[in-house]
C-alpha cells in the first residue's frame, strides 16, 4: 500500500459520523481522493436528510479540502470494460459504483469501501476500513 486511497460513499458517511476506525484510517492515509460521483451521492443524502442545511455545509467544507476526481473519456473506457465484464459474468452492480471502480482503475488507487458487491469487479484493488 502506498498510503493513497479513493474513498467510497459509505466510508465518508462513516467519517462524517465519527466512526473511529474510519477517522483513524483517514488520518493515517498519506493522501485521499473522492470521486465526483461520491460527492453527488453525499449531496443526495444531505437533501434527503432531516438536517439538509447542516449536512450540505459539511460536504461543502469537506470537498474543498480534498482532491475530487471527475470522469473523462479515459474513465469511460474503464467503465465500459468493467460493465462488460460484469454483464458477461452475470454479476451487475449499481451504475454509480461502476463509475467509482473505473476511477479507481484509471488513477491506480485502492478503493476503500464496505460494499461487498465491489468484489465482483475483477482485479479491483479494494480495501475495507
C-alpha positions as CSV (number, residue, x, y, z in Angstrom):
1,X,0.0,0.0,0.0
2,X,1.2,3.4,-0.9
3,X,-1.0,5.4,1.5
4,X,-3.1,6.8,-1.3
5,X,-6.8,5.9,-1.4
6,X,-10.1,6.5,-3.2
7,X,-13.0,6.7,-0.8
8,X,-16.5,5.4,-1.4
9,X,-19.7,7.0,-0.1
10,X,-20.2,4.6,2.8
11,X,-16.7,5.4,4.1
12,X,-17.3,9.2,4.0
13,X,-20.7,8.7,5.7
14,X,-18.8,6.8,8.5
15,X,-16.2,9.6,8.6
16,X,-18.8,12.3,9.0
17,X,-20.5,10.1,11.6
18,X,-17.2,9.9,13.5
19,X,-16.7,6.1,13.0
20,X,-13.4,5.8,14.9
21,X,-11.9,3.1,12.7
22,X,-12.6,5.2,9.6
23,X,-11.4,8.5,11.2
24,X,-8.2,6.9,12.3
25,X,-7.6,5.3,8.9
26,X,-8.2,8.7,7.1
27,X,-5.7,10.4,9.5
28,X,-3.1,7.7,8.7
29,X,-3.6,7.9,4.9
30,X,-0.9,9.8,3.1
31,X,-3.5,11.1,0.6
32,X,-7.2,10.6,-0.1
33,X,-9.3,11.2,-3.2
34,X,-13.0,11.4,-3.7
35,X,-14.9,10.6,-6.8
36,X,-17.2,13.3,-8.1
37,X,-19.9,10.6,-8.1
38,X,-19.5,10.2,-4.3
39,X,-19.9,13.9,-3.8
40,X,-23.2,13.6,-5.7
41,X,-24.4,10.7,-3.6
42,X,-23.5,12.6,-0.4
43,X,-25.5,15.7,-1.6
44,X,-28.4,13.5,-2.4
45,X,-28.3,12.0,1.1
46,X,-28.0,15.5,2.6
47,X,-31.0,16.8,0.7
48,X,-32.9,13.7,1.7
49,X,-31.9,14.0,5.4
50,X,-33.6,15.6,8.4
51,X,-30.9,18.3,8.6
52,X,-30.2,19.2,5.0
53,X,-28.5,22.6,5.6
54,X,-26.2,21.2,8.2
55,X,-25.2,18.2,6.1
56,X,-24.8,20.3,2.9
57,X,-22.4,22.6,4.8
58,X,-20.3,19.6,6.0
59,X,-20.0,18.4,2.4
60,X,-19.2,21.9,1.1
61,X,-16.4,22.3,3.6
62,X,-15.0,18.8,3.1
63,X,-15.0,18.9,-0.7
64,X,-12.8,22.0,-0.7
65,X,-10.1,20.1,1.4
66,X,-9.6,17.0,-0.7
67,X,-8.9,16.3,-4.4
68,X,-12.1,15.4,-6.3
69,X,-11.7,13.1,-9.3
70,X,-14.0,13.6,-12.2
71,X,-14.9,11.3,-15.0
72,X,-13.5,11.8,-18.5
73,X,-13.2,9.8,-21.7
74,X,-10.5,7.6,-20.2
75,X,-12.7,6.8,-17.2
76,X,-15.5,6.0,-19.7
77,X,-13.3,3.3,-21.3
78,X,-12.6,1.7,-17.9
79,X,-16.4,1.9,-17.2
80,X,-17.2,0.1,-20.5
81,X,-14.7,-2.7,-19.7
82,X,-16.0,-3.1,-16.2
83,X,-19.6,-3.1,-17.2
84,X,-18.9,-5.6,-20.0
85,X,-17.1,-7.9,-17.6
86,X,-19.9,-7.7,-15.1
87,X,-22.5,-8.4,-17.8
88,X,-20.5,-11.4,-19.0
89,X,-20.3,-12.9,-15.5
90,X,-23.9,-12.1,-14.7
91,X,-23.0,-10.1,-11.6
92,X,-24.3,-6.5,-12.1
93,X,-23.6,-3.8,-9.6
94,X,-25.1,-0.3,-9.2
95,X,-24.2,2.1,-12.1
96,X,-22.6,4.7,-9.9
97,X,-20.3,2.0,-8.4
98,X,-19.1,1.0,-11.9
99,X,-18.0,4.7,-12.4
100,X,-16.3,4.7,-9.0
101,X,-14.5,1.5,-9.8
102,X,-13.5,2.9,-13.2
103,X,-11.9,5.9,-11.4
104,X,-10.0,3.5,-9.1
105,X,-8.5,1.7,-12.1
106,X,-7.8,4.9,-14.1
107,X,-5.9,6.5,-11.2
108,X,-4.4,3.3,-9.9
109,X,-5.8,3.9,-6.4
110,X,-7.1,1.3,-4.0
111,X,-10.9,1.8,-3.4
112,X,-11.9,1.9,0.2
113,X,-15.5,0.7,0.6
114,X,-17.6,-1.6,2.8
115,X,-19.8,-2.6,-0.2
116,X,-19.2,-6.3,-0.9
117,X,-20.5,-6.1,-4.5
118,X,-17.2,-4.4,-5.5
119,X,-15.7,-7.9,-5.1
120,X,-17.5,-8.7,-8.4
121,X,-15.1,-6.3,-10.3
122,X,-12.1,-8.4,-11.4
123,X,-8.7,-7.1,-10.3
124,X,-10.1,-4.2,-8.4
125,X,-7.8,-3.2,-5.6
126,X,-10.2,-2.9,-2.7
127,X,-9.6,-2.1,1.0
128,X,-12.2,-2.3,3.8
129,X,-11.9,0.1,6.7
